[in-house]
Amino acid sequence: MIKKSRIYILDTSAILSGKPINIIDAKLVTTPLVASELKPGGRDYQNFQLMKETGLEICVPSEDSTKKILSVSKETGDFPRLSKTDIQIMALAIELSENDNNDVMILTDDYSIQNVASELNIKFEPISQSGITKRFKWVYQCRGCGKKFKENINICPICGAKTRDTIYNKKSLRK
C-alpha cells in the first residue's frame, strides 16, 4: 500500500495566527495571493519567508479548479464572502486532491472557506478559532415580503424592501 503524501494548504489566517506551523512529514503549500497579503518587514512576513526557505511551495491553481470553486460557492451562498485569495486556496485544494496519493488539508480560520470546503469534502483544520460545526446554505431574504433569493440582491424586485442574508439550510458536520 502506497503511503499518501500529506499536504497542508496555508490560508493567510494560518500565517497571521502567530502559532507555529511545524508539520513533520508533510508538504506546506500556499498561493501567490496569500504571499501578497503579507506586508514586508513584520513578524508574520519574516515567518512566511522562513517557511519559504524551509520548503513552503507557492502554487497557482488552474482555471478549471477556480471555476469549480466559483460554482460551488455560489450554490452555498458564500461567494460574496470569499476573497480572491480564499477562492485560490480552495481551488488549489481541489487540484491537489485530484491525485489519490495526496491527503490534502486546508489550515484556515475562515468560516466561508470551511463551509465551501465541507461541501466539497475537502478537509480543513482551524488554527485559532473553533471552526464550523454545521454546513450552511445562504440565501437573501426580503425584510418586507419574506421572499427568498439565491442571488445577492440588495433590493427586493417584488416589494422594494432591502434584503438580508440568512441561513437557509444547516447540516451538522458531525458523523
C-alpha positions in Angstrom: 0.0 0.0 0.0 1.3 3.4 -1.0 1.6 6.0 1.8 -0.3 9.2 1.0 1.6 12.4 0.8 0.2 14.9 3.4 -0.2 18.4 2.1 -1.3 21.3 4.2 -2.5 24.4 2.3 -2.0 27.6 4.3 -4.5 30.4 4.2 -3.4 33.9 5.3 -5.2 33.4 8.7 -2.9 30.4 9.4 0.2 32.5 8.9 -1.2 35.6 10.8 -2.3 33.5 13.8 1.3 33.6 15.1 1.0 29.9 16.0 4.0 27.8 14.9 3.2 25.6 12.0 5.7 22.8 12.4 4.4 19.9 10.4 6.6 16.8 10.2 6.4 14.6 7.1 4.1 17.0 5.2 4.4 19.5 2.4 3.2 23.1 3.0 1.7 24.9 0.1 0.0 28.3 -0.4 -0.8 30.7 -3.3 0.7 33.9 -4.6 -2.3 35.9 -3.3 -1.6 34.7 0.3 2.0 35.9 -0.2 0.7 39.3 -1.4 -1.4 39.8 1.7 1.7 39.9 4.0 3.4 43.2 4.5 7.2 43.1 4.3 9.1 43.7 7.5 6.8 42.4 10.2 7.0 39.3 12.2 4.4 37.5 10.1 6.3 38.3 6.9 9.5 37.0 8.5 7.8 33.8 9.5 6.5 33.5 5.9 10.0 34.0 4.5 11.4 31.3 6.8 8.6 28.9 5.8 9.5 29.5 2.1 13.2 28.9 2.9 12.3 25.6 4.6 10.1 24.2 1.8 6.8 26.1 1.6 5.7 26.0 -2.0 3.7 28.7 -3.8 1.4 27.3 -6.4 -1.2 28.8 -8.8 -4.3 26.7 -9.2 -5.8 26.0 -12.7 -8.6 28.0 -14.2 -10.8 24.8 -14.1 -10.3 24.4 -10.4 -11.1 28.1 -9.8 -14.3 27.8 -11.9 -15.4 24.8 -9.8 -14.9 26.8 -6.6 -16.9 29.8 -8.0 -19.7 27.5 -8.9 -19.9 25.7 -5.6 -19.5 28.9 -3.6 -22.5 30.4 -5.5 -24.5 27.3 -4.6 -23.7 27.6 -0.9 -24.2 31.4 -1.0 -20.7 32.0 0.3 -19.4 33.7 -2.9 -19.9 37.3 -1.7 -17.9 36.5 1.5 -14.9 35.0 -0.3 -11.9 36.9 -1.4 -9.9 36.1 -4.5 -7.3 34.6 -2.1 -9.9 32.4 -0.5 -11.0 31.1 -3.9 -7.4 30.4 -4.9 -6.8 28.5 -1.7 -9.8 26.2 -2.2 -9.0 25.8 -6.0 -5.5 24.6 -5.1 -7.0 22.2 -2.6 -9.3 20.7 -5.2 -6.5 20.4 -7.7 -4.1 18.7 -5.3 -6.9 16.4 -4.1 -7.3 15.0 -7.6 -4.2 12.9 -7.0 -5.3 9.9 -5.0 -1.9 9.7 -3.4 -2.4 13.1 -1.7 -4.0 13.7 1.7 -4.9 17.4 1.5 -6.0 19.7 4.3 -6.6 23.5 4.4 -5.4 25.3 7.5 -7.7 28.3 8.0 -9.9 30.1 10.4 -12.1 31.5 7.6 -15.7 30.2 8.1 -16.7 30.6 4.5 -13.7 28.6 3.3 -14.6 25.9 5.8 -18.2 25.9 4.6 -17.3 25.6 0.9 -14.6 23.0 1.7 -17.0 20.9 3.7 -19.4 21.0 0.7 -16.6 19.7 -1.5 -15.4 17.1 1.1 -12.1 18.8 1.5 -10.6 18.5 4.9 -9.8 21.7 6.9 -8.5 22.5 10.3 -8.9 25.8 12.2 -5.9 27.4 13.7 -7.1 29.8 16.4 -10.9 29.6 16.2 -13.2 26.7 17.0 -14.2 26.1 13.4 -17.6 25.4 11.9 -19.8 22.6 13.2 -22.5 22.9 10.6 -22.6 23.3 6.8 -24.9 26.0 5.6 -26.6 27.4 2.5 -27.1 31.2 2.5 -30.0 32.9 0.8 -31.1 36.5 0.6 -34.4 37.2 2.2 -36.6 40.3 1.7 -37.2 42.1 5.0 -40.6 43.2 3.7 -42.4 40.3 2.0 -40.1 37.5 3.1 -39.3 36.3 -0.5 -36.0 34.3 -0.7 -33.4 34.7 -3.4 -30.4 32.6 -4.2 -28.6 35.6 -5.8 -27.2 38.5 -3.8 -30.0 41.1 -4.4 -30.0 44.2 -2.2 -33.5 45.4 -3.1 -36.5 43.1 -3.5 -37.9 43.3 -7.0 -41.3 42.4 -5.7 -41.9 44.9 -2.9 -38.8 47.2 -2.9 -37.6 46.5 0.6 -34.0 45.7 1.5 -32.8 42.1 1.6 -30.6 40.4 4.2 -28.5 37.3 4.0 -29.8 34.5 6.1 -29.1 30.8 6.6 -31.4 28.6 4.7 -30.2 25.1 5.4 -28.0 23.7 8.1 -26.4 20.3 8.2 -24.3 19.0 11.0 -20.7 18.1 10.1 -20.6 15.5 12.8 -20.9 11.9 11.7 
